Amino acid sequence: MNTLLTRAGVTGCQLAQQDFLTVDPRDPKYSRVTHILLDPSCSGSGNM
């Protein structure tokens, strides 16, 4: 995914490989998040 994002010219992105259902959106570390890109596990597509 990192390679695909770099090729697309994406900057200011932080990858997190985790189950998004376990993420607490009230956690302060997500207070400035404005966008989320989800890539289904094992899809191999890396579609953006």
C-alpha positions as CSV (number, residue, x, y, z in Angstrom):
1,M,0.0,0.0,0.0
2,N,2.8,2.4,0.8
3,T,4.3,1.9,-2.7
4,L,0.9,2.6,-4.3
5,L,0.3,5.7,-2.3
6,T,3.8,7.0,-3.1
7,R,3.2,6.4,-6.8
8,A,0.0,8.3,-6.6
9,G,1.8,11.3,-5.1
10,V,0.1,11.0,-1.7
11,T,1.7,12.9,1.1
12,G,0.9,13.4,4.8
13,C,-0.3,9.8,5.1
14,Q,0.2,7.4,7.9
15,L,-0.5,3.7,7.4
16,A,-2.0,1.6,10.2
17,Q,-2.4,-2.1,9.7
18,Q,-5.2,-3.0,12.1
19,D,-8.8,-4.0,12.3
20,F,-10.7,-0.7,12.0
21,L,-13.5,-2.1,14.1
22,T,-11.2,-2.0,17.1
23,V,-10.3,1.6,16.7
24,D,-11.7,4.1,19.2
25,P,-12.5,7.2,17.2
26,R,-12.5,9.3,20.5
27,D,-8.8,8.4,21.0
28,P,-6.8,11.8,21.0
29,K,-4.4,10.4,18.4
30,Y,-7.2,10.5,15.8
31,S,-8.4,14.1,16.7
32,R,-6.9,15.6,13.5
33,V,-7.9,12.8,11.1
34,T,-9.9,14.1,8.2
35,H,-9.9,11.1,5.8
36,I,-9.7,7.3,6.1
37,L,-8.8,4.8,3.3
38,L,-9.7,1.2,4.0
39,D,-8.2,-1.6,1.9
40,P,-10.0,-4.9,2.5
41,S,-7.6,-7.6,3.9
42,C,-6.3,-10.0,1.4
43,S,-7.8,-8.1,-1.5
44,G,-4.4,-7.4,-3.1
45,S,-6.1,-4.6,-5.0
46,G,-4.8,-1.6,-3.2
47,N,-7.5,0.4,-5.0
48,M,-7.7,4.1,-4.1
